[in-house]
Amino acid sequence: MTDSPALWIVTCGAGPAPYVGRLITEAKDRGWRPYLIATPSAVPFLDLDELASLTGAPVRHSHRPPDNQRSGPRPKADALIVAPATYNTINKWANGIADTYALDILAEAIGNDIPIVVLPFVNASLASRAPFRRSVDQLRAEGVHIMLGPGEWQPHPPGTGSERLSQFPWSRALAHVEEATWPHVKS
Ligand SMILES: Cc1cc2nc3c(=O)[nH]c(=O)nc-3n(C[C@H](O)[C@H](O)[C@H](O)COP(=O)(O)O)c2cc1C
């Protein structure tokens, strides 16, 4: 790889979303070119102008009209992080649903053989649901690294999410993609 590797970040509509700039800044500092894709529900959480100026590219959150040319020179992803990942997106993605631009990107990414790291922000009640547990298992079986469980990120009790925002492990998600991208390099 001669250019800096491209890191696509998909952000969903959950509490840590307004702070995704921290991940973008750290990724840039570590030599990645980050590009941000938001689900439609994430958009109200984000300052799109600020994030576009941080990445140097528009934040994509919808499909282009069918008669439009491809917009912008976004390079192919070398790795992808989904953070924060919602209950909704994890369930839809695992079940092959692609009804948003972000889910289309995620559906294809699994077939592209790149490192994918998912950092969920889901409370313990939602995380205990059988559909969610099945979705996590299905995505893991397809090679997706989901940061959930002992030694990773633990779901929070309902109603306490705001107390966990400052601990959200953005850096650890980046370390995981780096370990998968350059397995011979210690992070
Ligand atoms: C203020 C606010 C906070 C939310 N926090 C979470 C959350 O932490 N985790 C989650 O899974 N959903 C959360 N939701 C609900 C999701 O936004 C909702 O399920 C939405 O449909 C997710 O869409 P997406 O997966 O396309 O982003 C929150 C919604 C709002 C308005």
The ligand as a Gaussian input file, in Angstrom:
#p B3LYP/6-31G(d) Opt

LIG

0 1
 C      -31.184000      10.432000      21.856000
 C      -31.231000       9.012000      21.346000
 C      -30.335000       8.104000      21.851000
 C      -30.349000       6.781000      21.375000
 N      -29.442000       5.922000      21.870000
 C      -29.387000       4.658000      21.365000
 C      -28.381000       3.765000      21.805000
 O      -27.539000       4.096000      22.639000
 N      -28.346000       2.528000      21.246000
 C      -29.245000       2.117000      20.303000
 O      -29.143000       0.971000      19.844000
 N      -30.227000       2.944000      19.896000
 C      -30.321000       4.197000      20.384000
 N      -31.282000       5.062000      19.961000
 C      -32.333000       4.542000      19.076000
 C      -31.848000       4.511000      17.617000
 O      -31.476000       5.818000      17.198000
 C      -32.991000       3.956000      16.743000
 O      -33.177000       2.579000      17.041000
 C      -32.715000       4.144000      15.279000
 O      -33.746000       3.507000      14.534000
 C      -31.365000       3.554000      14.887000
 O      -31.176000       3.705000      13.512000
 P      -29.769000       3.325000      12.840000
 O      -29.431000       1.958000      13.309000
 O      -30.101000       3.347000      11.360000
 O      -28.797000       4.373000      13.221000
 C      -31.296000       6.378000      20.402000
 C      -32.191000       7.324000      19.900000
 C      -32.149000       8.617000      20.350000
 C      -33.098000       9.624000      19.768000

